[in-house]
Amino acid sequence: MPSYPSELVKAAGIEIPSVGFYDAPDPAPFAPVVEPKAGTRICIFAFYKRWLKGETLRVTKGNFGCGGAGRSWCGVEARSREEFIRFLVDDEGLKASHDLMNRWIDASVPYRQEHENILVGPLRESQYAYLKTVTFFVNPDQLALMTLGAQYHSAPEDPPPVISPFGSGCMQLIGVFKDLETPQAAVGATDIAMRQYLPPDTLAFTVTKPMFGRLAALDERSFLSKPYWKRLMKARGKG
């Protein structure tokens, strides 16, 4: 695994452990592993505190908990298109019309699972080959610093280095990236249906592997050692 962005994380004061999204053939190296209770609908973020304890969530096409995770991670449609649209628009009120939601569904391509197991949990250096994204859990100040870090190596003609797309919390961990080989980050945990499982001042900042490498390359020449962040920390009583 390439260097962890320890300089950035240290400067930001991020204390919540990062979480990796893995698509792997064998769950054994990720032990201890937990799974949704079979036959139940449960948000994957209900396992947030388990991640902090060092446990890894395993999701498969046969056991994915919430139908949103089943669709966005495993490509499994848990209900008909009509039922899905009615639920999202009429029950949840997430788009202004059925037509808009229908078009959004057409445009949002589910992640294509490569192996039997989707695993979300602590970073595992030995499993880097199967890592797809890394998620940092941050407060607003830390989000600002992470966003600046993602912008640091970006040229005007590059794809947007930071996006904040509409989607479920689980979708924002992987499905919002059109190309996982592009250095890109997504602001996540903006789905109010899953925010009950996170502290109130916490958002997610999810990065592709290439962006993970860029963040790790930040050094003393960057904003990390310049006055603005130090002034902000002083204003927060942390300097």
BAPABA-445446 format. One line per 10 residues: number of its first residue (from 0); their letters; for each residue x, y, z of N, C-alpha, C. Coordinates in pm, 1 decimal. Layout:
BEGIN
NUM> A> X:Y:Z:X:Y:Z:X:Y:Z ~ ... $
# end
This chain:
BEGIN
0> MPSYPSELVK> 85.1:-118.4:0.0:0.0:0.0:0.0:88.7:123.5:0.0 ~ 56.7:225.9:-81.8:137.2:347.3:-80.1:125.4:416.4:54.6 ~ 209.6:513.9:74.1:211.8:582.7:202.3:74.5:635.8:240.0 ~ 39.2:619.4:365.4:-83.3:677.9:418.4:-61.7:828.4:429.0 ~ -163.7:910.2:400.0:-146.6:1056.3:408.2:-137.0:1104.3:552.0 ~ -35.6:1058.2:620.9:-22.6:1084.0:764.3:0.7:1231.3:795.1 ~ 74.8:1302.5:708.3:99.7:1444.4:732.7:-30.2:1523.8:728.8 ~ -115.1:1491.3:631.1:-244.2:1558.9:618.4:-335.1:1524.7:734.9 ~ -343.6:1397.1:768.4:-430.5:1352.6:877.0:-385.4:1411.0:1010.1 ~ -252.8:1415.2:1030.6:-199.0:1472.1:1154.7:-229.1:1620.8:1163.3 $
10> AAGIEIPSVG> -204.3:1693.4:1052.9:-230.4:1837.1:1053.0:-378.6:1865.8:1075.7 ~ -464.7:1784.1:1014.9:-609.0:1804.3:1028.1:-661.8:1764.3:1164.9 ~ -585.0:1684.0:1236.2:-631.1:1636.9:1366.3:-741.8:1533.9:1355.0 ~ -739.9:1455.6:1244.9:-842.7:1352.8:1224.7:-811.7:1234.0:1315.5 ~ -903.5:1203.4:1403.9:-882.0:1094.8:1500.2:-965.3:971.2:1468.9 ~ -1071.7:987.1:1391.2:-1155.6:872.0:1355.4:-1081.1:787.8:1251.1 ~ -1068.9:658.2:1271.7:-996.2:573.7:1175.0:-1059.2:577.4:1036.0 ~ -975.0:574.9:933.6:-1022.8:569.3:795.8:-1081.4:431.7:766.7 ~ -1168.1:426.2:667.4:-1235.6:302.2:629.6:-1209.9:273.8:481.6 ~ -1178.4:149.2:450.1:-1156.7:110.2:312.4:-1274.8:31.3:256.7 $
20> FYDAPDPAPF> -1299.2:49.0:126.1:-1400.3:-29.2:54.1:-1323.3:-128.4:-31.7 ~ -1343.5:-258.2:-5.4:-1270.1:-363.9:-74.0:-1365.4:-454.0:-152.1 ~ -1316.7:-502.6:-263.4:-1388.5:-601.5:-345.1:-1292.2:-719.3:-356.5 ~ -1312.3:-821.5:-273.4:-1209.2:-924.6:-255.8:-1266.6:-1066.2:-264.6 ~ -1182.7:-1164.0:-303.7:-1229.5:-1301.9:-314.8:-1239.0:-1375.3:-182.2 ~ -1164.4:-1329.2:-81.3:-1157.0:-1402.5:44.8:-1175.2:-1306.4:162.1 ~ -1275.9:-1329.0:246.5:-1297.3:-1239.6:360.2:-1204.9:-1266.8:478.8 ~ -1135.4:-1379.8:478.1:-1055.1:-1419.4:594.1:-952.7:-1314.4:637.1 ~ -878.9:-1251.7:544.4:-778.4:-1152.5:587.7:-837.8:-1028.6:653.1 ~ -970.1:-1013.9:648.3:-1034.6:-895.3:704.4:-1092.7:-920.4:843.4 $
30> APVVEPKAGT> -1070.4:-1037.6:898.1:-1126.8:-1072.3:1029.0:-1081.4:-971.8:1136.2 ~ -1170.7:-943.4:1232.1:-1306.4:-997.5:1249.9:-1407.4:-936.5:1153.1 ~ -1491.6:-1022.7:1096.8:-1589.4:-983.0:996.3:-1730.3:-994.8:1053.6 ~ -1813.3:-894.8:1025.0:-1954.4:-898.4:1064.8:-2039.9:-886.2:939.9 ~ -2164.5:-930.3:947.8:-2255.9:-926.2:834.3:-2393.3:-878.5:879.5 ~ -2471.8:-821.4:788.4:-2610.4:-788.9:824.7:-2684.3:-916.8:862.5 ~ -2775.4:-905.5:955.7:-2855.3:-1021.0:991.0:-2940.8:-1060.3:871.5 ~ -2934.0:-1186.0:832.2:-3002.4:-1233.7:712.3:-3151.3:-1199.7:717.0 ~ -3201.8:-1150.4:604.5:-3343.6:-1122.0:593.5:-3387.8:-989.8:651.4 ~ -3292.6:-908.9:700.1:-3328.6:-779.3:758.8:-3281.0:-665.5:669.3 $
40> RICIFAFYKR> -3348.6:-551.9:681.0:-3307.4:-431.5:609.5:-3236.8:-339.6:710.2 ~ -3108.1:-321.9:691.5:-3031.4:-239.6:784.2:-2931.1:-156.2:706.3 ~ -2920.8:-29.4:742.9:-2826.6:61.2:677.9:-2684.2:16.3:707.4 ~ -2598.1:23.3:607.9:-2460.3:-20.5:631.2:-2389.2:71.2:731.1 ~ -2436.9:194.9:745.9:-2374.1:284.6:842.4:-2412.8:251.6:985.7 ~ -2506.1:160.0:1003.3:-2535.1:110.0:1137.4:-2414.1:34.8:1192.7 ~ -2318.7:1.9:1105.9:-2198.2:-68.5:1146.9:-2081.7:26.9:1172.6 ~ -2108.3:155.7:1171.8:-2003.6:256.4:1191.6:-1923.3:231.4:1320.0 ~ -1991.8:209.4:1430.3:-1921.6:187.1:1556.8:-1844.2:55.3:1555.4 ~ -1891.4:-40.9:1476.6:-1817.8:-166.6:1463.7:-1687.1:-143.9:1387.9 $
50> WLKGETLRVT> -1691.2:-54.5:1286.8:-1568.0:-21.4:1214.1:-1465.4:39.4:1309.0 ~ -1511.6:125.4:1398.2:-1420.6:190.5:1491.9:-1357.6:90.2:1587.6 ~ -1424.4:-22.6:1606.8:-1370.4:-128.5:1693.2:-1276.7:-222.0:1617.5 ~ -1258.0:-196.9:1487.7:-1167.7:-280.8:1408.9:-1235.2:-391.6:1332.9 ~ -1368.7:-393.0:1330.2:-1441.6:-497.6:1258.7:-1471.9:-454.2:1115.9 ~ -1489.4:-550.4:1028.4:-1516.1:-525.0:887.2:-1652.2:-580.6:849.0 ~ -1729.5:-500.3:777.6:-1860.9:-542.8:729.7:-1845.7:-617.4:597.9 ~ -1908.0:-733.6:588.6:-1909.3:-812.0:464.9:-2047.9:-808.6:403.7 ~ -2053.9:-774.2:275.2:-2178.9:-768.7:200.4:-2165.4:-855.4:76.8 ~ -2268.1:-932.5:45.8:-2268.7:-1016.2:-74.0:-2399.2:-995.2:-149.3 $
60> KGNFGCGGAG> -2407.9:-1050.3:-268.0:-2531.2:-1039.9:-345.4:-2648.0:-1106.1:-274.4 ~ -2620.0:-1202.2:-186.5:-2725.7:-1272.2:-115.0:-2758.6:-1212.5:19.9 ~ -2675.3:-1120.8:68.0:-2697.7:-1060.8:199.9:-2636.1:-921.0:201.5 ~ -2721.0:-820.5:174.5:-2670.4:-684.2:164.0:-2741.6:-586.8:257.0 ~ -2832.0:-634.6:339.6:-2900.7:-545.3:432.5:-2995.9:-453.1:359.1 ~ -2961.1:-327.1:348.9:-3046.1:-228.0:283.0:-3050.4:-250.3:132.3 ~ -3167.7:-229.0:73.9:-3181.2:-245.6:-70.0:-3097.6:-147.0:-148.7 ~ -3070.4:-29.9:-89.3:-2985.2:68.1:-155.7:-2844.4:15.8:-175.0 ~ -2790.6:-50.3:-72.9:-2657.7:-110.5:-83.8:-2659.5:-226.1:-182.5 ~ -2769.9:-301.9:-182.9:-2780.7:-412.8:-277.3:-2772.1:-364.0:-420.7 $
70> RSWCGVEARS> -2838.7:-252.4:-449.6:-2837.3:-198.8:-586.0:-2704.4:-131.9:-619.1 ~ -2658.1:-40.2:-531.0:-2541.3:40.9:-565.2:-2410.0:-35.4:-553.7 ~ -2404.1:-137.6:-469.1:-2280.2:-213.3:-451.5:-2279.1:-343.5:-530.0 ~ -2393.1:-414.3:-530.4:-2397.1:-549.7:-586.0:-2476.7:-561.7:-714.7 ~ -2542.3:-453.4:-755.8:-2621.7:-458.3:-877.9:-2748.0:-540.5:-865.4 ~ -2796.9:-557.0:-743.4:-2917.6:-635.8:-718.8:-3036.5:-542.1:-703.2 ~ -3138.6:-559.1:-783.7:-3260.0:-479.0:-775.0:-3356.6:-547.0:-678.7 ~ -3378.4:-484.4:-563.4:-3462.6:-544.3:-460.3:-3611.2:-519.1:-482.8 ~ -3644.4:-427.4:-573.1:-3783.7:-396.7:-603.9:-3792.8:-351.0:-749.3 ~ -3913.5:-346.6:-802.4:-3931.5:-304.9:-941.1:-3896.2:-157.7:-957.2 $
80> REEFIRFLVD> -3871.1:-115.1:-1081.4:-3838.6:24.6:-1108.4:-3951.1:115.8:-1059.9 ~ -4075.2:78.3:-1087.9:-4188.8:161.0:-1048.7:-4197.5:175.0:-896.4 ~ -4180.2:64.1:-825.2:-4184.5:67.4:-679.6:-4070.1:151.2:-623.3 ~ -3953.5:137.7:-683.8:-3835.6:210.5:-639.3:-3856.6:360.8:-654.1 ~ -3909.1:401.3:-767.7:-3933.6:543.5:-792.3:-4040.2:597.8:-697.6 ~ -4147.1:520.6:-678.6:-4252.4:564.1:-585.9:-4195.5:583.0:-444.9 ~ -4113.6:490.6:-402.5:-4055.0:499.0:-268.5:-3967.3:624.0:-256.0 ~ -3879.5:646.6:-352.2:-3784.3:757.6:-344.1:-3851.6:893.8:-357.8 ~ -3956.4:901.2:-441.3:-4021.7:1030.1:-465.7:-4139.6:1052.7:-371.9 ~ -4231.1:957.3:-364.6:-4353.7:977.4:-286.6:-4331.5:956.9:-136.6 $
90> DEGLKASHDL> -4256.1:854.0:-100.7:-4233.4:826.0:41.1:-4119.5:909.0:99.6 ~ -4009.1:919.1:24.6:-3890.5:987.1:75.0:-3883.0:1133.9:32.4 ~ -3949.7:1169.3:-76.7:-3948.8:1308.4:-123.0:-3813.4:1357.5:-170.0 ~ -3738.4:1273.5:-241.8:-3600.1:1305.8:-275.9:-3581.8:1374.0:-411.5 ~ -3683.4:1372.0:-495.8:-3679.4:1443.6:-623.5:-3815.4:1507.2:-647.8 ~ -3817.2:1609.5:-734.2:-3939.5:1686.3:-756.8:-4044.6:1611.2:-836.6 ~ -4003.5:1508.1:-909.6:-4099.5:1434.1:-991.3:-4050.3:1293.2:-1018.4 ~ -4142.8:1207.2:-1059.0:-4105.6:1071.0:-1097.3:-4012.4:1073.7:-1217.9 ~ -4036.1:1166.2:-1309.4:-3952.6:1174.6:-1429.5:-3807.7:1206.0:-1393.7 ~ -3786.8:1302.1:-1305.0:-3650.5:1335.7:-1264.5:-3581.8:1217.1:-1197.8 $
100> MNRWIDASVP> -3652.8:1146.8:-1110.5:-3593.7:1031.5:-1043.7:-3564.3:920.2:-1142.9 ~ -3653.6:900.5:-1237.2:-3633.8:798.3:-1339.3:-3507.7:826.8:-1419.8 ~ -3487.8:953.3:-1455.6:-3368.7:991.1:-1531.3:-3243.2:978.5:-1446.8 ~ -3254.5:1009.8:-1317.1:-3137.9:995.1:-1228.6:-3098.0:848.1:-1217.1 ~ -3196.8:759.6:-1203.8:-3167.4:616.7:-1194.6:-3097.7:568.1:-1321.0 ~ -3143.2:613.9:-1436.2:-3079.7:576.0:-1562.8:-2934.5:621.9:-1568.4 ~ -2907.6:736.8:-1508.5:-2772.8:794.0:-1514.7:-2678.8:738.3:-1408.3 ~ -2733.3:677.1:-1303.3:-2649.8:626.9:-1193.6:-2626.1:477.1:-1212.8 ~ -2510.1:445.8:-1263.3:-2475.1:305.8:-1291.7:-2420.0:239.8:-1165.5 ~ -2478.8:128.0:-1119.4:-2428.2:60.7:-999.6:-2283.5:13.7:-1017.9 $
110> YRQEHENILV> -2212.8:5.1:-907.1:-2077.5:-49.8:-908.0:-2081.1:-193.6:-957.3 ~ -1985.6:-232.2:-1039.5:-1979.1:-368.7:-1091.5:-1888.6:-454.2:-1002.1 ~ -1951.3:-536.9:-923.3:-1879.8:-620.7:-828.5:-1790.1:-718.8:-902.5 ~ -1663.9:-731.7:-857.4:-1566.8:-818.8:-923.0:-1552.6:-953.9:-854.1 ~ -1568.6:-954.9:-723.4:-1553.0:-1077.3:-645.2:-1678.8:-1100.7:-561.4 ~ -1679.2:-1209.5:-490.1:-1797.6:-1246.2:-411.9:-1822.0:-1151.7:-295.5 ~ -1716.4:-1091.8:-242.1:-1727.4:-1017.6:-117.3:-1699.5:-868.5:-132.7 ~ -1792.2:-787.8:-84.4:-1766.9:-646.7:-62.8:-1737.7:-631.7:86.0 ~ -1625.9:-568.4:118.1:-1583.9:-555.9:257.5:-1552.6:-410.2:288.2 ~ -1611.2:-359.6:394.7:-1591.4:-221.5:435.9:-1545.7:-220.2:580.4 $
120> GPLRESQYAY> -1428.4:-163.0:603.1:-1375.7:-160.7:738.0:-1234.5:-104.7:741.1 ~ -1160.8:-133.0:848.0:-1026.4:-77.4:864.2:-935.4:-107.5:745.0 ~ -842.4:-16.8:719.6:-747.8:-36.0:609.7:-657.0:-155.4:638.8 ~ -636.3:-237.0:535.0:-552.1:-356.3:545.7:-442.6:-347.1:439.8 ~ -320.0:-322.8:482.9:-210.4:-304.7:388.7:-193.9:-424.9:297.3 ~ -213.5:-545.6:351.1:-193.2:-666.6:272.4:-299.8:-685.5:164.8 ~ -409.3:-612.2:174.8:-520.0:-626.9:80.4:-533.3:-506.6:-13.2 ~ -426.1:-433.1:-29.3:-431.2:-311.7:-110.0:-476.2:-338.5:-253.6 ~ -443.9:-453.5:-308.1:-480.9:-485.6:-445.9:-632.5:-484.7:-465.0 ~ -706.3:-508.4:-357.6:-852.6:-515.7:-365.8:-920.8:-388.6:-317.3 $
130> LKTVTFFVNP> -842.6:-290.5:-275.9:-896.9:-164.7:-227.2:-951.0:-81.1:-342.3 ~ -1069.7:-24.8:-325.0:-1131.4:59.0:-427.4:-1137.2:206.0:-386.4 ~ -1177.3:232.8:-262.5:-1182.9:370.4:-213.1:-1144.1:372.6:-65.6 ~ -1110.2:493.0:-19.9:-1081.2:515.0:122.1:-1168.7:630.0:169.4 ~ -1230.3:613.1:286.4:-1317.2:716.0:342.0:-1261.3:769.8:472.2 ~ -1251.6:902.8:479.1:-1212.3:972.6:600.7:-1338.9:1033.1:661.7 ~ -1350.9:1025.4:791.3:-1463.6:1086.8:860.9:-1414.6:1216.4:925.0 ~ -1477.1:1328.2:885.6:-1421.1:1459.7:917.0:-1527.7:1557.3:964.9 ~ -1481.5:1659.4:1039.0:-1568.9:1770.5:1074.5:-1555.9:1878.8:966.8 ~ -1633.2:1988.5:972.5:-1629.1:2088.1:865.5:-1491.0:2149.1:840.2 $
140> DQLALMTLGA> -1416.6:2178.7:945.9:-1282.0:2234.1:925.8:-1191.6:2132.8:856.8 ~ -1198.6:2009.8:900.1:-1116.5:1904.4:840.2:-1157.5:1879.4:695.6 ~ -1287.9:1890.2:668.8:-1336.0:1875.1:531.6:-1275.5:1982.9:441.8 ~ -1267.8:2105.0:492.2:-1207.3:2213.2:415.2:-1061.8:2181.6:381.9 ~ -988.5:2128.6:477.9:-847.2:2095.8:455.7:-833.3:1980.6:357.0 ~ -917.5:1878.4:369.9:-911.8:1764.0:279.0:-946.7:1806.9:136.7 ~ -1045.2:1896.3:124.6:-1084.2:1946.2:-7.0:-969.3:2021.8:-72.3 ~ -899.8:2101.8:6.4:-783.4:2174.1:-44.7:-674.8:2075.9:-88.4 ~ -657.2:1969.6:-10.8:-559.3:1867.7:-47.5:-592.2:1799.8:-179.0 ~ -720.4:1773.6:-201.7:-762.2:1709.7:-326.5:-742.8:1802.6:-445.5 $
150> QYHSAPEDPP> -751.0:1932.4:-422.0:-735.2:2030.5:-528.9:-588.5:2059.2:-560.8 ~ -499.1:2023.9:-471.2:-359.5:2069.1:-475.4:-287.1:2034.9:-606.4 ~ -304.1:1912.4:-656.7:-236.2:1869.0:-778.3:-324.7:1879.5:-902.6 ~ -442.3:1936.7:-890.1:-539.5:1935.2:-998.9:-519.3:2051.6:-1095.3 ~ -523.2:2020.9:-1225.5:-515.0:2123.2:-1329.7:-656.1:2160.7:-1374.7 ~ -672.7:2280.6:-1433.0:-806.8:2324.8:-1474.3:-875.3:2230.0:-1572.4 ~ -796.6:2162.3:-1656.7:-855.9:2074.8:-1756.9:-885.0:1933.7:-1704.5 ~ -846.4:1905.6:-1580.3:-871.2:1773.7:-1521.5:-1018.8:1758.0:-1484.0 ~ -1064.2:1632.4:-1466.7:-1198.5:1612.1:-1411.1:-1207.2:1677.1:-1273.3 ~ -1325.7:1716.8:-1229.4:-1338.1:1780.4:-1097.4:-1274.4:1694.4:-988.8 $
160> PVISPFGSGC> -1179.7:1748.5:-912.5:-1113.2:1667.8:-810.3:-1203.0:1636.7:-691.1 ~ -1305.3:1719.3:-668.8:-1398.4:1697.4:-557.8:-1540.8:1712.2:-609.9 ~ -1624.0:1614.2:-579.4:-1764.1:1618.0:-619.2:-1851.8:1599.9:-495.0 ~ -1975.0:1643.1:-505.1:-2070.8:1623.9:-396.3:-2203.8:1581.7:-456.9 ~ -2212.1:1458.0:-503.1:-2328.2:1412.9:-579.9:-2444.7:1367.4:-493.0 ~ -2561.7:1372.6:-553.3:-2681.7:1317.2:-490.7:-2671.1:1164.7:-488.5 ~ -2712.8:1105.1:-378.5:-2711.9:959.3:-369.7:-2720.1:913.2:-225.9 ~ -2742.9:786.4:-208.2:-2747.9:728.7:-73.8:-2608.6:731.0:-11.7 ~ -2603.4:719.6:120.5:-2474.6:717.7:188.8:-2384.6:606.6:140.3 ~ -2442.0:488.7:116.8:-2360.6:376.0:69.6:-2313.8:399.0:-73.6 $
170> MQLIGVFKDL> -2399.6:459.1:-155.9:-2361.3:488.7:-293.3:-2244.5:585.8:-298.4 ~ -2240.7:680.3:-203.7:-2135.6:780.9:-202.1:-1999.0:722.5:-165.3 ~ -1995.4:598.0:-121.0:-1868.1:533.0:-90.0:-1800.2:473.7:-213.1 ~ -1875.3:458.2:-324.2:-1816.8:393.8:-442.0:-1888.0:431.1:-571.8 ~ -2021.0:429.5:-571.5:-2098.1:438.6:-694.9:-2101.5:574.4:-761.0 ~ -2055.2:679.2:-692.5:-2059.8:812.8:-751.0:-1939.6:842.3:-840.4 ~ -1841.2:752.6:-839.2:-1722.0:772.7:-921.9:-1741.3:704.7:-1056.8 ~ -1728.6:781.2:-1164.4:-1743.8:724.7:-1297.5:-1622.2:642.3:-1337.5 ~ -1506.9:676.3:-1284.0:-1383.2:605.2:-1316.7:-1296.4:600.7:-1191.9 ~ -1278.4:482.5:-1136.4:-1200.2:468.1:-1013.7:-1051.6:490.5:-1035.8 $
180> ETPQAAVGAT> -1009.1:501.2:-1161.0:-868.6:529.6:-1191.4:-842.2:679.7:-1198.7 ~ -945.5:761.0:-1185.5:-930.1:906.4:-1185.7:-906.7:955.3:-1043.6 ~ -809.1:1043.7:-1022.4:-791.1:1101.7:-888.6:-911.2:1189.9:-855.4 ~ -991.5:1144.5:-763.7:-1114.9:1217.0:-733.7:-1159.8:1187.7:-590.9 ~ -1231.6:1283.5:-534.4:-1287.3:1268.6:-399.9:-1434.3:1305.8:-402.0 ~ -1509.7:1248.4:-309.9:-1652.4:1278.0:-298.9:-1686.4:1312.9:-154.6 ~ -1757.5:1422.9:-138.3:-1811.1:1457.2:-7.2:-1934.0:1371.0:15.5 ~ -1935.0:1295.3:123.0:-2043.5:1201.4:147.9:-2105.7:1217.9:284.9 ~ -2188.9:1119.8:320.6:-2267.8:1123.2:443.9:-2362.4:1242.7:442.7 ~ -2410.4:1278.9:321.9:-2510.1:1385.3:309.0:-2650.8:1329.3:293.7 $
190> DIAMRQYLPP> -2662.4:1198.4:303.0:-2792.6:1130.3:297.4:-2853.2:1133.5:437.2 ~ -2961.0:1209.2:455.5:-3015.8:1225.2:591.0:-3072.0:1096.1:647.3 ~ -3095.7:996.2:561.7:-3147.7:869.0:610.8:-3043.5:791.8:690.9 ~ -2913.0:818.7:665.0:-2808.5:743.6:735.8:-2735.3:827.9:839.8 ~ -2763.3:956.6:845.4:-2682.9:1041.8:933.2:-2704.9:1013.3:1081.8 ~ -2814.0:946.1:1116.2:-2838.1:912.6:1256.3:-2727.7:825.0:1314.5 ~ -2652.0:757.5:1229.2:-2548.5:666.0:1276.9:-2413.2:734.3:1296.9 ~ -2400.9:861.9:1254.5:-2276.3:935.3:1268.6:-2290.2:1045.9:1371.4 ~ -2179.9:1090.6:1430.7:-2186.1:1208.8:1516.7:-2237.2:1328.1:1435.9 ~ -2303.9:1424.3:1499.3:-2368.4:1532.8:1424.7:-2273.3:1623.4:1348.5 $
200> DTLAFTVTKP> -2146.3:1629.0:1387.6:-2051.4:1718.5:1319.9:-1961.1:1643.1:1222.4 ~ -2002.0:1523.7:1181.4:-1915.7:1438.0:1101.0:-1970.9:1415.5:961.2 ~ -1885.0:1435.6:860.9:-1915.1:1404.3:721.6:-1811.4:1304.4:671.0 ~ -1837.0:1251.6:552.4:-1743.7:1157.0:492.4:-1670.9:1224.3:376.2 ~ -1545.1:1188.7:359.5:-1465.0:1235.5:246.0:-1401.0:1111.2:186.0 ~ -1457.0:1066.3:74.4:-1416.2:940.2:13.2:-1329.5:966.8:-108.8 ~ -1217.5:894.0:-120.1:-1122.7:917.7:-229.5:-1093.6:787.6:-304.2 ~ -1066.9:801.5:-434.0:-1020.2:688.1:-512.8:-874.4:660.0:-478.0 ~ -822.8:545.6:-520.9:-683.9:512.5:-490.9:-585.5:614.9:-547.7 ~ -603.7:662.7:-671.9:-511.1:765.4:-720.7:-514.3:893.3:-636.7 $
210> MFGRLAALDE> -632.4:933.4:-589.9:-639.7:1051.4:-504.9:-577.6:1024.4:-368.7 ~ -592.1:903.7:-319.1:-529.4:863.6:-193.4:-378.6:885.1:-203.1 ~ -321.0:846.7:-318.6:-178.3:866.0:-340.2:-140.1:1012.9:-344.7 ~ -224.2:1095.0:-405.7:-196.0:1238.7:-411.5:-196.4:1300.7:-272.4 ~ -291.9:1260.5:-190.6:-299.2:1315.2:-54.8:-176.1:1275.0:26.1 ~ -127.1:1154.3:1.5:-8.5:1106.6:73.4:116.4:1182.6:31.0 ~ 114.4:1242.5:-87.5:232.4:1313.0:-139.5:243.1:1456.4:-88.7 ~ 143.1:1506.0:-17.8:149.9:1641.9:35.7:265.1:1653.9:134.8 ~ 341.6:1761.5:123.4:457.1:1779.0:211.4:463.7:1921.4:263.5 ~ 578.3:1957.3:320.8:592.3:2087.4:385.3:584.7:2205.4:288.2 $
220> RSFLSKPYWK> 597.3:2179.9:158.8:584.4:2288.4:61.7:438.8:2329.9:41.9 ~ 347.7:2246.1:84.4:205.5:2271.7:63.4:147.9:2359.6:173.9 ~ 18.4:2377.9:167.1:-56.3:2457.2:264.7:-47.4:2401.0:406.1 ~ -3.0:2277.5:420.4:1.4:2215.0:552.6:92.1:2291.2:649.3 ~ 196.4:2353.6:594.5:290.4:2424.8:681.7:278.1:2576.5:670.2 ~ 172.5:2621.5:604.7:153.5:2765.1:584.0:62.1:2824.3:692.3 ~ 50.5:2958.6:696.6:-15.6:3023.3:811.0:-166.2:3000.1:825.4 ~ -239.4:2983.4:712.9:-385.1:2986.8:724.3:-441.3:2877.5:814.3 ~ -392.2:2756.1:798.5:-443.5:2647.6:881.9:-405.9:2669.3:1028.5 ~ -284.5:2717.3:1052.0:-240.8:2743.5:1188.7:-329.3:2851.2:1254.0 $
230> RLMKARGKG> -367.3:2952.0:1174.8:-454.0:3056.4:1227.1:-592.3:3002.7:1259.3 ~ -640.9:2915.3:1172.5:-772.3:2855.4:1196.9:-769.4:2772.2:1322.8 ~ -664.7:2692.4:1340.2:-655.6:2609.3:1460.5:-644.2:2696.4:1586.0 ~ -572.8:2807.1:1573.4:-561.3:2898.5:1687.3:-698.2:2957.6:1720.5 ~ -774.9:2992.0:1614.9:-909.4:3046.4:1636.6:-1000.4:2944.8:1702.4 ~ -973.8:2815.8:1676.9:-1053.5:2708.5:1737.3:-1002.2:2669.4:1876.1 ~ -895.1:2737.5:1920.3:-838.7:2705.2:2050.3:-751.4:2583.0:2049.9 ~ -701.0:2545.0:1929.9:-619.7:2424.3:1918.5:-475.7:2454.7:1879.0 ~ -444.5:2582.2:1857.1:-310.8:2616.3:1811.4:-213.5:2628.4:1927.5 $
# end
